């Protein structure tokens, strides 16, 4: 059994209907882990998703412990381990090391990817292989006291709400009676590139009960990074959709204009105000600070 299992149980409802606000460490890949978490704390963020590519590689015990200790010093908890496991057959032997890394970080959840090809570009056999790879990972994660969360992303089986729901259902109710059902898998959400607000939010509404966290960014068009305030209305509506659920999930800033650490305070302030505005629309409690300086940007949104 892994050492120091996390106290969080998979799929345990959160008591607070307001989303914890945080950051993905990949936002600042060029900064040391300790500097990322210090800046997050200074910006008033309370949770972090540690990325496995730079700051917290699986198997690097020293880096993993240093990241966890930095978070503890600054009062920033690890809500997720951002792995690059894709559920492919050749990756399966490496997943236990990923799970152990999540335990070392104190993360309750491992972010995984659903293959390396879009849902329209795979055969049923290829889809089944990825599904079974994710099932095996979910079972191993369960043994470590962890859950999995699917990255909602292009060029994977979770490139649309419909395909994501199908994958989750196949994991929970396998067609093959010999396959184990798993119930410790959720999904993340982020707005699809270039999708109009209504289209993006329709996908979120379809997934809402399965969403354990959202990756928050402001890209338009394509991957052009804008201040979060430019897509304020999209995110206000997104948080309103998620408000009041037994498990609100985290809202994690992911990427900022020019990858500039100096703008994190401004972006975090926008995130807090957006979450608070959504709570006012829905009547849900808003356990977020709104006393940060105003953004230097307007509240317009892309059309």
Wavefront OBJ file of the C-alpha trace (Angstrom):
o trace
v 0.000 0.000 0.000
v 1.257 3.544 -0.667
v 2.590 5.622 2.181
v 0.759 8.688 3.500
v -2.555 8.123 1.672
v -4.540 11.325 1.145
v -7.385 12.021 3.546
v -9.675 13.012 0.664
v -11.890 10.182 -0.553
v -12.734 9.924 -4.258
v -16.072 11.458 -5.192
v -16.608 12.833 -1.687
v -19.018 15.812 -1.873
v -17.540 19.135 -0.904
v -19.189 21.033 1.920
v -18.629 24.481 0.408
v -20.601 25.240 -2.794
v -18.102 27.917 -3.861
v -15.263 26.663 -6.066
v -11.755 26.660 -4.593
v -9.614 28.927 -6.771
v -6.153 27.938 -7.870
v -3.602 27.552 -10.634
v -2.012 24.917 -12.849
v 1.746 24.939 -12.391
v 2.217 24.593 -16.173
v 1.146 28.236 -16.368
v 4.699 29.111 -15.339
v 6.854 26.242 -16.533
v 9.946 28.460 -16.506
v 9.673 29.237 -12.788
v 10.881 26.931 -10.005
v 8.112 25.098 -8.181
v 8.645 27.082 -4.977
v 8.295 30.354 -6.882
v 5.099 29.216 -8.604
v 3.426 28.349 -5.322
v 4.668 31.536 -3.609
v 3.180 33.675 -6.363
v -0.062 31.701 -6.220
v -0.344 32.327 -2.495
v 0.468 36.016 -2.911
v -2.364 36.203 -5.456
v -4.810 34.707 -2.951
v -5.105 31.308 -4.638
v -5.501 28.282 -2.398
v -4.959 25.186 -4.559
v -2.600 24.021 -7.285
v -2.447 21.339 -9.944
v 1.179 20.224 -10.136
v 2.280 19.342 -13.666
v 4.184 16.111 -14.190
v 6.247 17.435 -17.085
v 8.433 20.025 -15.307
v 7.678 20.699 -11.655
v 6.709 17.253 -10.350
v 7.930 14.402 -12.574
v 6.839 10.911 -11.518
v 9.704 9.044 -9.912
v 11.534 12.211 -8.839
v 10.910 11.867 -5.118
v 12.988 14.900 -4.224
v 11.080 17.205 -6.582
v 7.719 15.794 -5.503
v 8.425 16.290 -1.814
v 9.816 19.772 -2.433
v 6.641 20.756 -4.290
v 4.431 19.427 -1.506
v 6.487 21.160 1.195
v 6.394 24.452 -0.711
v 2.616 24.242 -0.858
v 2.397 23.491 2.850
v 4.604 26.480 3.690
v 2.392 28.832 1.724
v -0.982 27.291 2.530
v -1.635 26.108 -1.034
v -3.008 22.576 -1.248
v -2.497 20.162 -4.126
v -5.888 19.432 -5.666
v -4.667 17.536 -8.731
v -1.646 15.878 -10.292
v -1.467 16.820 -13.968
v -0.089 13.647 -15.552
v 0.556 12.864 -19.208
v -0.778 9.335 -19.093
v -2.940 8.710 -22.183
v -4.330 5.262 -21.491
v -2.331 3.626 -24.271
v -1.172 0.016 -23.912
v 2.542 0.835 -23.798
v 1.939 3.353 -20.985
v 0.076 1.043 -18.626
v 3.157 -0.288 -16.768
v 4.134 3.287 -15.851
v 0.880 4.312 -14.202
v 1.629 2.958 -10.688
v 4.567 5.378 -10.515
v 2.208 8.199 -11.494
v -0.189 7.183 -8.728
v 2.631 7.078 -6.173
v 3.691 10.567 -7.242
v 0.154 11.857 -6.646
v 0.171 10.330 -3.161
v 3.518 11.965 -2.385
v 2.100 15.342 -3.431
v -1.015 14.835 -1.322
v -3.205 15.064 -4.418
v -6.663 13.452 -4.335
v -6.823 13.142 -8.112
v -4.736 12.394 -11.200
v -5.467 14.209 -14.457
v -5.168 11.821 -17.422
v -5.676 12.033 -21.179
v -7.962 9.858 -23.287
v -5.645 8.705 -26.045
v -3.823 10.737 -28.650
v -6.422 10.938 -31.421
v -9.807 12.608 -31.753
v -13.037 10.688 -31.285
v -13.846 10.906 -35.012
v -10.406 9.626 -36.006
v -10.287 6.308 -34.161
v -11.761 2.893 -34.858
v -13.951 1.162 -32.313
v -11.029 -1.158 -31.551
v -8.696 1.779 -30.910
v -11.284 3.425 -28.699
v -11.720 0.207 -26.740
v -7.971 -0.054 -26.127
v -7.827 3.467 -24.666
v -10.926 2.805 -22.569
v -9.392 -0.353 -21.117
v -6.122 1.474 -20.423
v -8.038 4.122 -18.492
v -10.020 1.434 -16.673
v -6.797 -0.250 -15.532
v -5.448 3.120 -14.373
v -8.674 3.893 -12.511
v -8.474 0.594 -10.648
v -4.869 1.257 -9.691
v -5.759 4.804 -8.670
v -8.566 3.460 -6.492
v -6.086 1.200 -4.710
v -4.050 4.328 -3.887
v -7.081 6.260 -2.598
v -7.202 8.410 -5.729
v -9.615 9.305 -8.474
v -8.942 10.085 -12.124
v -10.083 13.117 -14.097
v -10.085 13.227 -17.882
v -8.536 16.179 -19.661
v -11.209 17.738 -21.908
v -9.153 18.392 -24.999
v -8.900 18.213 -28.763
v -7.168 15.217 -30.359
v -8.412 12.889 -27.608
v -11.563 10.864 -26.983
v -12.765 13.734 -24.799
v -12.857 16.282 -27.611
v -16.613 16.774 -27.232
v -19.183 16.507 -24.479
v -20.921 13.602 -26.222
v -17.741 11.551 -26.601
v -16.707 12.338 -23.014
v -20.050 11.163 -21.661
v -19.807 7.992 -23.722
v -16.342 7.271 -22.332
v -17.447 7.840 -18.741
v -20.456 5.562 -19.266
v -18.266 2.854 -20.815
v -16.010 2.996 -17.775
v -18.918 2.859 -15.328
v -21.021 0.269 -17.188
v -18.712 -1.816 -19.395
v -20.296 -3.779 -22.219
v -17.961 -6.666 -21.530
v -19.233 -8.403 -18.363
v -15.666 -9.455 -17.575
v -14.520 -5.829 -17.304
v -14.609 -4.127 -13.919
v -16.860 -1.103 -13.501
v -15.116 1.963 -12.130
v -16.746 4.909 -10.402
v -13.731 7.046 -9.504
v -13.432 8.824 -12.866
v -14.648 12.369 -13.536
v -13.778 14.918 -16.181
v -12.282 18.368 -16.312
v -13.697 21.051 -18.605
v -12.330 23.979 -20.529
v -13.866 25.993 -23.369
v -13.091 24.427 -26.770
v -10.948 26.629 -28.984
v -12.930 29.066 -31.118
v -16.282 27.815 -29.819
v -18.882 30.581 -29.343
v -19.947 31.019 -25.737
v -23.348 29.363 -26.145
v -21.839 26.306 -27.823
v -19.099 25.938 -25.222
v -21.552 26.301 -22.347
v -23.965 23.778 -23.838
v -21.172 21.239 -23.600
v -20.480 22.205 -19.995
v -24.177 21.890 -19.134
v -24.192 18.354 -20.545
v -21.154 17.404 -18.457
v -21.805 19.463 -15.336
v -22.541 16.637 -12.906
v -19.347 14.858 -13.991
v -16.998 17.878 -13.820
v -14.509 17.896 -10.938
v -12.515 20.983 -12.008
v -12.283 23.568 -14.764
v -9.167 24.946 -16.426
v -9.723 28.679 -16.671
v -8.176 30.706 -19.486
v -9.064 33.420 -21.961
v -8.051 32.478 -25.496
v -9.470 34.087 -28.624
v -9.084 33.486 -31.472
v -7.351 30.123 -31.409
v -4.734 30.030 -28.653
v -4.143 33.802 -28.556
v -3.925 34.545 -24.834
v -5.998 37.446 -23.571
v -6.646 38.860 -20.092
v -9.294 36.804 -18.342
v -11.554 39.858 -18.163
v -12.026 39.744 -21.937
v -14.017 36.506 -21.557
v -15.608 37.506 -18.280
v -19.152 36.748 -19.413
v -18.251 33.224 -20.560
v -16.729 32.384 -17.196
v -19.484 34.050 -15.183
v -22.010 31.861 -16.980
v -19.791 28.785 -16.591
v -19.469 29.252 -12.834
v -23.196 29.889 -12.573
v -23.835 26.554 -14.282
v -21.619 24.790 -11.763
v -22.751 26.709 -8.670
v -24.705 25.008 -5.963
v -23.718 21.451 -6.840
v -22.736 19.210 -3.930
v -19.258 19.166 -5.432
v -18.339 22.474 -7.113
v -14.797 21.449 -8.091
v -11.806 23.722 -8.429
v -11.380 26.628 -10.828
v -7.739 26.578 -11.921
v -6.076 29.356 -13.871
v -4.173 27.840 -16.785
v -1.925 30.144 -18.805
v -1.871 33.925 -18.790
v -0.953 36.525 -21.426
v 2.701 36.215 -22.466
v 3.249 33.630 -19.683
v 4.004 36.680 -17.532
v 4.089 36.029 -13.766
v 3.579 39.740 -13.138
v -0.062 39.549 -14.314
v -1.064 36.695 -12.008
v -2.417 39.020 -9.314
v -4.635 40.763 -11.844
v -5.861 37.476 -13.345
v -6.573 35.998 -9.912
v -8.525 39.110 -8.964
v -10.643 38.743 -12.095
v -11.221 35.082 -11.280
v -12.443 35.953 -7.783
v -14.819 38.632 -9.017
v -16.151 36.371 -11.751
v -16.868 33.571 -9.274
v -18.536 36.062 -6.934
v -20.660 37.481 -9.757
v -21.801 33.991 -10.718
v -22.759 33.289 -7.112
v -24.868 36.454 -7.014
v -26.698 35.352 -10.151
v -27.533 31.958 -8.677
v -27.913 32.831 -5.009
v -25.130 30.409 -4.040
v -22.663 31.458 -1.318
v -19.485 33.059 -2.660
v -16.559 32.206 -0.414
v -14.190 34.343 -2.428
v -12.421 37.657 -1.825
v -13.515 40.544 -3.981
v -11.310 43.251 -2.489
v -8.433 42.973 -4.985
v -7.533 45.930 -7.232
v -9.640 46.386 -10.328
v -8.388 45.061 -13.649
v -6.831 47.487 -16.093
v -8.920 45.899 -18.849
v -12.504 46.360 -19.863
v -15.194 43.740 -19.487
v -15.788 43.142 -23.180
v -16.010 39.664 -24.657
v -15.123 38.209 -28.047
v -17.838 37.890 -30.639
l 1 2 3 4 5 6 7 8 9 10 11 12 13 14 15 16 17 18 19 20 21 22 23 24 25 26 27 28 29 30 31 32 33 34 35 36 37 38 39 40 41 42 43 44 45 46 47 48 49 50 51 52 53 54 55 56 57 58 59 60 61 62 63 64 65 66 67 68 69 70 71 72 73 74 75 76 77 78 79 80 81 82 83 84 85 86 87 88 89 90 91 92 93 94 95 96 97 98 99 100 101 102 103 104 105 106 107 108 109 110 111 112 113 114 115 116 117 118 119 120 121 122 123 124 125 126 127 128 129 130 131 132 133 134 135 136 137 138 139 140 141 142 143 144 145 146 147 148 149 150 151 152 153 154 155 156 157 158 159 160 161 162 163 164 165 166 167 168 169 170 171 172 173 174 175 176 177 178 179 180 181 182 183 184 185 186 187 188 189 190 191 192 193 194 195 196 197 198 199 200 201 202 203 204 205 206 207 208 209 210 211 212 213 214 215 216 217 218 219 220 221 222 223 224 225 226 227 228 229 230 231 232 233 234 235 236 237 238 239 240 241 242 243 244 245 246 247 248 249 250 251 252 253 254 255 256 257 258 259 260 261 262 263 264 265 266 267 268 269 270 271 272 273 274 275 276 277 278 279 280 281 282 283 284 285 286 287 288 289 290 291 292 293 294 295 296 297 298 299 300 301 302 303
